[in-house]
């Protein structure tokens, strides 16, 4: 008995369905891992002020008599070179980090680096770029990693006045939003299925000849 041949449209629909199932399973697994760390008390949910953080190549305007702050509000810093750092010394399971800071000029690319257990040096291999959140907020989607330290580079040009308000570790995210793909994941979900369908169609054609 001859097998029914799948059309190109059916192949494409199957690949999109498979991608959707894989995405949901990935999200469910990620939620399970997060819940496990949370129940063990190893997933910090903290709002860290300037006093809880360490800075490097950032001049505290209130403590430096030669540096004037833009206004009378507290917690103004001036980045002294193009590689300033904000450090958090701690450990735990991190899904995302939110930097709340006011910057008076375009800061260039902001990035977050993290250390895994046993590591002492930050590297480009463990780097996350920021995406825009609410006003004066940058979000770093770490993706669920157990870290032993974080470093945020708030700008890459230097000479930027930055009012550092706080850094939030694992900001609360409504459960339904955990299943909404980000920009990178959305592109993958849109374009990977057609590619997979084309490869499957080619393999099926070869199998029939």
N, C-alpha and C positions, 0 to 999 in steps of 0.2 A: 504494500500500500504506500502510495507516494505521500510524503509529508507536505503539509501546507507551507507554502513559502511566505515568509514574513515580508511585508512591504517596507519601503524606506520609512514611511510615516509610522508604522507599528514599531519598527526598531527604535526610532527616535523617541516615541512615547515610552517604551520600555526603559530606555536609558535615563530619561528624565524621572521616571518613577523610581528607578533604582537609586538615583542621586538623592531624591527626596527622602527615601527610606534611610539611606546611609547618614544623611544630615541629621535626621531626627534621632537615630540611634546614637550618633556621636554626642548630641546635646544631652540625651538621657544619661549616657555614661559619664559625661562631664559633670552633670548635676549630682550623680551618685558619688563621684570622687570628692566633689566640693562638700557634700553633706557629711561624708566620712571625716574629712579634716575638721569641719566645723564642730562635730560632736566630740572630737578629740581635743578641742581647744587649740588647734594649730592653724586656724585661719583668722588672722587678726582683722578686725574691722575698726580702724582707728582714724581719728582726725588729728593730724600732727601740726602743731603751730611752729613758728620759727624757732622757738626755744627747744623743740624736740628734734630739730634737724641740725646738720652740720653743713656749712657752706665753704666753698673754695673758689678763689678768684672772683669773689663777690664782696664788695666793700659795704659794710653796714654804715649807712649815712648818719645814723644817730650816734655812732661810736667814733666816727672819724671827723675830726675838726676841719679837715681840708675838703670834705665832700658835702655839698649842700643837697638836701632832699628837695624834690620838686614842690612839696607842700608840707604842711605840719602833721600829716597823718603818720603813724608809726610804721615800722617794718619796711622802709625803703632800702634797696640795695642798688649798687652800681656795678655792673659786671666789668672787671678790669682787663679782661682779655677775651679772646674768642673761644675759650674752652672753660666756662664756669660750671661748677658742680654743686648739686644739692644731694647730700647723703642721708640715708636712713640706715642706722645700724640696728638690725634686728633680723628675725627669721620667721618664716611662716609660709603658708600656701597663699599665693597671690593670683587673683584673676584679673584685676584691673587696678589702676592707680589714677587718681584725679589730682592734677595740680591746679590750685586756685591762686592765680597771681595776676596782678595788673602791670602791664608793660607799656611804656610810653612811646615806643617806636617798634617797628617790625623786628622781631627777635631772630629771624632766620629759623632754621630747622631745630625743633625741640625733640629730644630723644631720651629714652630711659634705658638703662643697662641694669642687669641683675646678676647676682652671684648664685651659683648652686652650691650645695654642701661640699666642702673640701676645696673650693676655689678661693683664690685671694686676689686675682686680677680681673678687672672688667675687660670684656672683649667685644668686638664687632659682631661676633657670632651670636651674642645674647643681647640684642639691641631691638628696641621697639620704638617706632616713630609715633608721634602724637596725632590725634585727630581732635577736631574742635568739638567742645561740649557746649555748655551754656556760656553766658557772658563771662569773659576772663577765665575760662576753664579749658584745660587741655586734658584729654583722656588717653591713657596708655593701656591698650588691651594686651596684657601679658599672656593671657590664654590658659592660666592654670598651671603654675610652676611653684615648687617649693624652693624658696630663696633664702639666702643667708645675708643679704644686703641689697640695697637699691641705690642707684645713682641717677639723678635726673640732670640733664644738661639743658637749662632753660633757654639758651640762645647760642648761636654760633657765629656772631658777628662782633660781640664786645661793645662796651660803651652804652649798654642798654639799662635804663632805670627800670627796676622791677620791684614792685611792692608784693612781697611774699606773704600771702594770707594763710594758706594751709595746704597740706597734702593729705588726701584721704586714701587709705588703703582699703581695697574691696568695698567701694561705695555700694549701697543697697541697690539692687537691680530687680524689678518685678519679674516674677518667674516667666510670664509669657514672652518677655523681651529676650530671654536667653535663647529662644528658638528663632529669633530674627537674625539672619546672617548679616555680617558686616560687609563693607564694600568689596574686600578681597574675596570673601567666601561667596558673595553673590555672583561675582564675575565667574568664579569657578563653577558654580551651579548652573550658570547660564550657558557657558561655552564648552565645558567638559563633556556633557552628554552628546552634543552633535559630533564631537570628535570620536567619542567611543562608538557611536552608531555607525560612523563612516568606517571605522576599523572593523567592526563586526560584519558590516555588509561586505567588505572586501574579503574577509576570511570565509564567509558563507559562499561567496561566488567562487572562490578557489576550491572549496570543499565539493562543490557541485560539478566542477570540471575535471 
